[in-house]
């Protein structure tokens, strides 16, 4: 018997969110804060001190990605190469497919807070608890939305104890998996790439590996990782999503 039980933890988290609560969740890339209802999303924004003009990310697996993102076959190959073949985490911004069955479950407020200019940000392959939560999300037709578990501009947190009190206190459930896999001194979370333009919205974890994959397999050239200070600024600034 293992020391962690992602499937059981995912059920507890999902039930708490479906009851209108907020959840602080450990992912491989950082601790994150999620909800499924308009009430929970408002609570998250308030607790973080986050501008309502900045959209959430949505948890996704390949099935959700294929339904929600209206992108070409090359973009689909890129995502599968990074998240399946190389087993790396990645956030992707892509054109939202209107009237798909999955995001049709969103009420107008949640939809507005989870899309921007016709696109949606999906977080892919961020660890065993992410995998269990996305399976529940897909099976039950309920999107899970949120952002990093920190006050606005506070930098990603890699231990539950480091998540600021206003965010933890707003949660109905907090799950502690200790130190996140991709913890780093720059306090950066997932890399965010636009599947339409291949613009880098955030230079995050595993970035140089992702850059190498795109160059070698797809002849897509991404810029090198910026210097430390610039990376920090990008991480703590406000990317298009996330």
ChimeraX attribute file (.defattr): number of C-alpha atoms within 10 A of each C-alpha:
attribute: neighborCount
match mode: 1-to-1
recipient: residues
	/A:1	4
	/A:2	4
	/A:3	6
	/A:4	11
	/A:5	12
	/A:6	17
	/A:7	17
	/A:8	12
	/A:9	16
	/A:10	23
	/A:11	14
	/A:12	14
	/A:13	24
	/A:14	24
	/A:15	13
	/A:16	18
	/A:17	21
	/A:18	15
	/A:19	13
	/A:20	17
	/A:21	23
	/A:22	31
	/A:23	28
	/A:24	28
	/A:25	24
	/A:26	28
	/A:27	24
	/A:28	23
	/A:29	28
	/A:30	29
	/A:31	28
	/A:32	24
	/A:33	27
	/A:34	27
	/A:35	30
	/A:36	27
	/A:37	23
	/A:38	17
	/A:39	14
	/A:40	26
	/A:41	26
	/A:42	17
	/A:43	18
	/A:44	27
	/A:45	20
	/A:46	17
	/A:47	21
	/A:48	23
	/A:49	15
	/A:50	16
	/A:51	11
	/A:52	13
	/A:53	9
	/A:54	18
	/A:55	26
	/A:56	28
	/A:57	24
	/A:58	26
	/A:59	27
	/A:60	28
	/A:61	21
	/A:62	16
	/A:63	11
	/A:64	22
	/A:65	21
	/A:66	13
	/A:67	15
	/A:68	23
	/A:69	23
	/A:70	19
	/A:71	16
	/A:72	10
	/A:73	8
	/A:74	11
	/A:75	19
	/A:76	16
	/A:77	14
	/A:78	19
	/A:79	21
	/A:80	16
	/A:81	18
	/A:82	20
	/A:83	20
	/A:84	15
	/A:85	10
	/A:86	12
	/A:87	14
	/A:88	22
	/A:89	28
	/A:90	24
	/A:91	28
	/A:92	30
	/A:93	27
	/A:94	23
	/A:95	19
	/A:96	21
	/A:97	18
	/A:98	14
	/A:99	9
	/A:100	13
	/A:101	12
	/A:102	18
	/A:103	20
	/A:104	14
	/A:105	14
	/A:106	18
	/A:107	12
	/A:108	11
	/A:109	13
	/A:110	23
	/A:111	18
	/A:112	16
	/A:113	20
	/A:114	26
	/A:115	22
	/A:116	19
	/A:117	9
	/A:118	10
	/A:119	22
	/A:120	26
	/A:121	29
	/A:122	25
	/A:123	24
	/A:124	28
	/A:125	24
	/A:126	25
	/A:127	18
	/A:128	17
	/A:129	23
	/A:130	23
	/A:131	20
	/A:132	18
	/A:133	23
	/A:134	26
	/A:135	19
	/A:136	18
	/A:137	21
	/A:138	17
	/A:139	10
	/A:140	10
	/A:141	16
	/A:142	19
	/A:143	24
	/A:144	25
	/A:145	27
	/A:146	25
	/A:147	25
	/A:148	27
	/A:149	29
	/A:150	27
	/A:151	21
	/A:152	19
	/A:153	14
	/A:154	16
	/A:155	21
	/A:156	28
	/A:157	26
	/A:158	27
	/A:159	16
	/A:160	22
	/A:161	12
	/A:162	13
	/A:163	22
	/A:164	16
	/A:165	13
	/A:166	15
	/A:167	24
	/A:168	22
	/A:169	14
	/A:170	20
	/A:171	22
	/A:172	16
	/A:173	19
	/A:174	19
	/A:175	15
	/A:176	13
	/A:177	19
	/A:178	12
	/A:179	17
	/A:180	19
	/A:181	15
	/A:182	19
	/A:183	18
	/A:184	16
	/A:185	8
	/A:186	17
	/A:187	20
	/A:188	25
	/A:189	30
	/A:190	27
	/A:191	22
	/A:192	27
	/A:193	23
	/A:194	21
	/A:195	21
	/A:196	15
	/A:197	9
	/A:198	16
	/A:199	13
	/A:200	19
	/A:201	20
	/A:202	26
	/A:203	25
	/A:204	28
	/A:205	24
	/A:206	16
	/A:207	22
	/A:208	16
	/A:209	13
	/A:210	22
	/A:211	17
	/A:212	16
	/A:213	18
	/A:214	19
	/A:215	13
	/A:216	10
	/A:217	11
	/A:218	14
	/A:219	10
	/A:220	13
	/A:221	13
	/A:222	17
	/A:223	10
	/A:224	11
	/A:225	13
	/A:226	12
	/A:227	8
	/A:228	11
	/A:229	10
	/A:230	12
	/A:231	18
	/A:232	18
	/A:233	17
	/A:234	17
	/A:235	24
	/A:236	18
	/A:237	14
	/A:238	16
	/A:239	15
	/A:240	20
	/A:241	24
	/A:242	26
